[in-house]
Amino acid sequence: MSTVYTINKGVNKPVEFKGLKAQYIWWLGGGLIGILILFAILYIIGVNTYVALGFALGGAALVIVYVFRMSNTYGEHGMMKKIASRSVPKVIKVRSRRIFQNLPSTVNSKN
């Protein structure tokens, strides 16, 4: 019995899979691969299998919930806008007038 998943809804529309939009599909995949690697490391160093499995399942649940919440909150481009807004300064402080005194006179004149 095969299941067919629809990934793209149409031309010029964002990729959406099970409610995840655009880059959040990659965030979910990366998070789950990270949890898989964490489980492998815990298993290799000798942690009890059930404890390692508990960490992996709990971490996977947290990753899934967090990524779906970000997808619903920020939408297709919202997360990139939020990250970019962090680099915009809140206040620009100028402690000297020297940069304004050396401006060319054509900046203030209307030709």
N, C-alpha and C positions, 0 to 999 in steps of 0.2 A: 504494500500500500504506500504510494508515494504522495507527498504533500507538495503542493506548488505554492511558493511564496511570491507575492507581487512586491517588487522593490521600487520601481519607478512608476509614478502615477501619470506622467505625461511629459510632453515637450515643455522645456523651460520651467519646470517645477522641481523643487529640491528632492533629493533622494530621501525617502522615508521608509523605515522598516520597523514595523510593530510599534509605531508611535515615536521612535527615535528619529530625529531630523539631522541631516547633513553630517557634521563632524562628530556628533555624539555617538554614532555607530563605531567610529574608530576609538573614541575614548572608552567605550564599553569593552571592545575587543582587547585593547591594551591593558585595561584594568583586570580583566579576567585572566589574561596571559600572565600578568604579574602575580596574581593569586596562585596560579598553577605553579609558577616558579618558586614562590614562597613555600607552598606545600612540599615540593620536591626537596628544597633545602632542609626543611624541618624533618622530612622523612630520612634524608641521607645522614644528618647529624645524630639521628637516633631518638628523636622525640617520639613518644607513644603515638601510634597510628591514629587512635581516636582523638587525641588532643590536636594533632596536626590536621586531621579532617575537620574538627570543630572550628579551628582557626580559618581553614580554607572556606568552609561553607559560610561561616559568619562574615568573613571578608568579602566573599562573592555577593552575599546578600546586600552588604553595605554599598559595594560598588554599583550594583544594579539599581538600588534605590536612589543613590546620589546622582547617577548619570541620568536616570529618567526625570528626576526633579530638576536638574539643570536644563534638560531638553525642554521641559514644559515651561520653565521660568523664563529662559532667555531666548528660546526659539532658534531659528536657523543661523542668524548672524549675531545674536545678542551677546554670546560669550566672547567673541572676538572684540566687540565694541566695549565690553566691560574691561577686558585686559588692556585694550588701547587707552581707555580713559584713565587708567592708573598712571600712565606715563605723562599725562597732561598736568602741568603744575597748577596748584590751587591758587597760588599768589606769586606774582613776579615782583621782587624787591630790587629797586635800583637805589644805591646809596650815593651815587655821584651823578652830577649833571653833565659830565664831560662828554658822554656819548651823544647827548642831545645838542651840545654846542658845536660839535664837529659835523653835523649833518649838512649835506649840500643844500643850497637855497632852493633848488627846484622841487624839493619834496613838499614844501609848504606853499608854493605858488601854484595858481590855477592858470594853465596855459590856454 
